[in-house]
Amino acid sequence: MGATAGNIANDELQSVGDAFRGAATDAADQAAEHAATVRRTVVKGGAQVVRGASRIVYSSSYVLSYAVVYAAVFAAHSLPKENPVMHGFRDGGRAAKKALKPEV
């Protein structure tokens, strides 16, 4: 019935070994979960950067084209209707439309 000192020491060492194995397994699991979380965050962040850059390019292009067209229309409307410049614009516009129409 008596427990020997050797058996008690072995049991205690076994308990310590089990605790270390459990801690190591938990640490490995947590490291894997953390790596997966970091991977998802990087992928999501990369997509947001691309989306933001696309938005900036689109907005810049929109503002530039609007400014150019608005300035051209404003300049065309500010010129008198009956002068050689306006006649040239009208004739050039007609010629461009005619060139774009497919011949039947």
Secondary structure, DSSP 8 states (H G I E B T S, - for coil): ----HHHHHHHHHHHHHHHHHHHHHHHHHHHHHHHHHHHHHHHHHHHHHHHHHHHHHHHHHHHHHHHHHHHHHHHHHHS-SSSHHHHHHHHHHHHHHHHHS---
